[in-house]
Amino acid sequence: MGLSFRVVMVTMIRAVLFDFIGTTVKETDPEIINKCFEKAFIDNNLSVDISLFKKDRGKDKKIIIENILKQQQLPLSIASSIYASFKINIAVSIHNFCENDGAKEIFSYLRNKDIKTGLGTGLDREVFDKIYHYLKWNNLHFDYIGIASEIGRSRPYPDMILDMMNKIGISSGTNGFLKVGDTVADIQEGKNAKVLTAVILSGTQNKNDLLKEKPDFVLTSLVDIKKNY
């Protein structure tokens, strides 16, 4: 797999869209996002199995909440209150987020190769900005930042990838684009956009569930991209 990745990177890749949380950013407590969801429901006098959050990781956070409410046959009218609690819990827990190993190194490496880099997230702008500024990434250069809720549909729909392609001038349906993420939704997003996909085993979802989606490449760290290019 390493050799094939090297061939693709050398000859084709013109742009990479990285997922944010779990891919370029890791949690010192790997369950912190799920715990923030769980506490948001508790804050609203509801109890929900934390496993329900795990399977939907990578999707728009408001949609995750709404999906769980539907499953539990609870009124969607309380989704906004739960999401407001979720954002408060993230802010309180922001010290749990840190740069994933090799993130800045690989961003710089790709830029030096004239490969466009982007970040995509299922967080809303307010939450994304808080974590982004906490990490002091303001001085980094990204060719694209995608907020799913601002663009349209969230993963596994391909809207963020197609939006990045449009804004940086790459044709859709090209193998010159690579999506890197840590969830089933990330892989499905890439496949729905008909681009190459790489999954990094740094998130919270089960490895076997990720491999069932048949990503083009499997990474144990972000620097694997550099090693094979």
N, C-alpha and C positions, 0 to 999 in steps of 0.2 A: 504493500500500500504506500510506503514511503517513496518508492521509485516512481510509481505512477503519479503521485502528487507532485513530485519534482518536475516531471515532464509537462504536466498541465500548467504549473505555475510559470515555468520558463517561457512557454510558447503562447499562453492564452490569457492569463488573468490580468484584467485591467482595473478591476475594482473589487473591494471587499466590504461587505456590510457585517459588522460585528453586533451581536446582541450585547446589551449593557450588563444587567445583573446576572451573575452566574457565569459569565463569559469573560468580559474585560474587567468586571468588578466582582470580587468574591466577598462572602460574608464570614466574619470570624466565628459567628454562630451560624452554621449552615441552614438552620431552621428559622432564622430570624424573620424572613418574609412571611412564612407560614404562621409563625407565632403572632405577627402583627395582624394578619387576617383573623386568626382565632380570637385574639383579644378584642378586635373590632366588633365581632359578633357578640362576645361576652359583654362588652360595653353597652350593647343594645339588648341585653337580657336574653340572648340566644346562645345555645351551645351547639357547636358543629364539629364533626370529626375532622381533625387536621389533615387526614389523608385526602380529603376532597379538594384541598387547595393544591396539593402536590401534582395531581394529574393534569391540572390546567395551567401549571407554571408556563410562563412565556406569553400568555394571552393578556389582553387589556384587563387591568385590575377591576374595573367597574363591571366588565362582562363576567369575570370570575364570580364576583359577588352575586350578580343577577342569576347566573346559572345555578348557584347553590340555593338561592331563594326559591327558584322554580322547582328544583329537585325536592326541596323540603316542603313544597306547597305553602310557602310563606309570601306575603304581599311584597311586590316589587317596590312599593312606595317607601319602604324602609332602606332601600339600597343606598340612597344618598347619605343617610345618617351613618350607615355602616362604613361607607367609603370615607367620610369625613373623619371617623374614628381611626380608620386605617392610616390615613395621612398623618394624623397626630402621633400614632404609634411609631411610624417610620421616623419622624422627626426626633422623637425621644430616643430611638435606637440607632441613630445615625453613626454612632461610634463603632458599630458592628460592620461597617462597610470599608473595604480597602481595595486598592488596586490589585488585580490578579497578577500573578507572577509573569513577568516578561511583557506586560501590556504596553508600556511606553516604548520598550525596546522594539517590539514588532511594529508598532505604529510608525516609528521613525524609519525602520528598515523598509517598510512598504513605500513610504513617501519617497525615500531615496531611490527607489526603483520606479518612480513615477506611477505607482499604483494608487488609485483613489481609495480613501478610507472613509467609512461612515459608521455611525452608531445608531441602532434602532432600539426602541423600548416600548413596553406595554404600560409603563408608568405615565402619568400625566406630566405636563410641563413643570408644574410646581414641585412635585416630588423629585423628578429627574434633576432639576436645577439645584435643589438642596444637596443631593448626593454628589453631583458633578462639582459644585463649588467646594463642598467639604473635602473632596479628593484633591482640590487645587489643580484641576485639569483645565482651567481657564486659558492657560498659556499654550495648550496643545492645539494643533490645527487638524480639524476634520473637514472633509469636503462635503459632508452631509450629516445631519442629525435628524432622525425621524421619530416623531411622537405619534404613535398609532392613532390615538383619539383625535388628533388634529388632521390626519390624512384621510381617514375614512374607516375602513374595516381593519380589525386587528388580526394578528396571526391566528390561525394558519393561512389566512388570505394573503396574497402576495403584494398588497397595496404599497407597503413601505419600500420593498425592493423595486417595484415598478416606478415609484416616485423618485427614488434615488437615481435609477437609470435615466429617467427623463431629465432630471436636473443636472446631471453630469455629462449627458450626451452619449449614452450607450444604448444601443438597440435592445429591445426586449427579446427574450428567448435566446440569449447568447451564452456560450460557455465562457465568455470573458469575465463573468461575474461569479463571485464566490460568497455564499452566506455562511457565516460561522456563528454557531449558537450552542446552547447546552440543554435544550429541551426538544421534546417531540414536536411541539408547535413550530420551533425554529426550522427543523428539518422539513416539515410539511410546507412551511412558508416558501422555502427555497425551491422545493419540487413543484409547487403550484406556480412559481414564477419561471420554471424551466431553466434554473441556473444550477451551478454546482453547489453542493452542500458539504459542510464539515461540522462534525459535532465534537465538542470538547467535553471530556469527562470530568468536569469540575463543578457541575451543578448538583441538584438534589434528586433528579429522576433516575430511575433504575436503568443500569447499563443495557440490560436485555431489551427493555422497552424502547430504548433509543436505537439499538441495532436493528430492531424489527422494521424500523422506518427506512432502512437501507441508505444511510448517508453515503456520499461518495468517498468521504475520508473521515477517519477517527483520529482525534488528537488527544494526547495526554496533557499537553500544555500548549500555550500560545506560541512558544518558541519553536515548536515542531514545524511551523510554517517556515521559519527561517532556515532550519536545518535541511529542509528539503527543497530549498530554492537557491 
